[in-house]
Amino acid sequence: MVNGKKVEKMEKKGTNTSIVNISSMSSERAGGSIAYCASKAGVDMLTKYMGQELV
């Protein structure tokens, strides 16, 4: 939701900017808390999805 609103503002300004999301290697490897790993995997997929949608 936040990224979507930021994208709208960036498109209105017409500037060449980037969105950077930071997650963890836990999104790709099992270990530790399942909730932590799942949330980091969600951030990774959101970033990939937004990258495809915004091109």
C-alpha positions as a printed NumPy array, in Angstrom:
array([[  0.   ,   0.   ,   0.   ],
       [  2.732,   2.449,   0.938],
       [  4.803,   1.577,  -2.12 ],
       [  1.771,   2.065,  -4.361],
       [  1.188,   5.589,  -3.046],
       [  4.87 ,   6.437,  -3.43 ],
       [  4.822,   5.176,  -7.018],
       [  1.895,   7.439,  -7.828],
       [  3.774,  10.457,  -6.447],
       [  6.953,   9.528,  -8.32 ],
       [  5.051,   9.145, -11.6  ],
       [  3.434,  12.574, -11.151],
       [  6.837,  14.193, -10.612],
       [  8.272,  12.419, -13.625],
       [ 11.574,  11.785, -11.877],
       [ 13.806,   8.79 , -12.446],
       [ 13.824,   7.167,  -9.002],
       [ 14.033,   3.715,  -7.424],
       [ 12.307,   1.818,  -4.65 ],
       [ 14.624,  -0.35 ,  -2.561],
       [ 13.244,  -3.057,  -0.276],
       [ 15.548,  -4.822,   2.162],
       [ 14.847,  -8.36 ,   3.304],
       [ 17.124, -11.238,   4.28 ],
       [ 18.71 , -14.441,   3.014],
       [ 16.151, -16.135,   5.258],
       [ 13.674, -15.679,   2.423],
       [ 15.662, -18.243,   0.404],
       [ 16.923, -20.626,   3.1  ],
       [ 15.079, -22.523,   5.777],
       [ 16.093, -21.868,   9.359],
       [ 15.002, -19.821,  12.312],
       [ 11.434, -18.656,  12.748],
       [  8.966, -19.662,  10.043],
       [  7.118, -16.358,  10.45 ],
       [ 10.328, -14.372,   9.909],
       [ 11.287, -16.402,   6.821],
       [  7.795, -16.108,   5.353],
       [  7.644, -12.351,   5.89 ],
       [ 11.028, -11.848,   4.197],
       [  9.939, -14.033,   1.277],
       [  6.829, -11.861,   1.003],
       [  8.966,  -8.712,   0.774],
       [ 11.073, -10.326,  -1.959],
       [  8.031, -11.351,  -4.013],
       [  6.395,  -7.946,  -3.572],
       [  9.55 ,  -6.305,  -4.89 ],
       [  9.716,  -8.641,  -7.904],
       [  6.008,  -8.196,  -8.661],
       [  6.184,  -4.399,  -8.442],
       [  9.25 ,  -4.413, -10.69 ],
       [  7.315,  -6.273, -13.39 ],
       [  4.192,  -4.143, -13.02 ],
       [  6.011,  -0.823, -13.169],
       [  8.032,  -1.486, -16.319]])
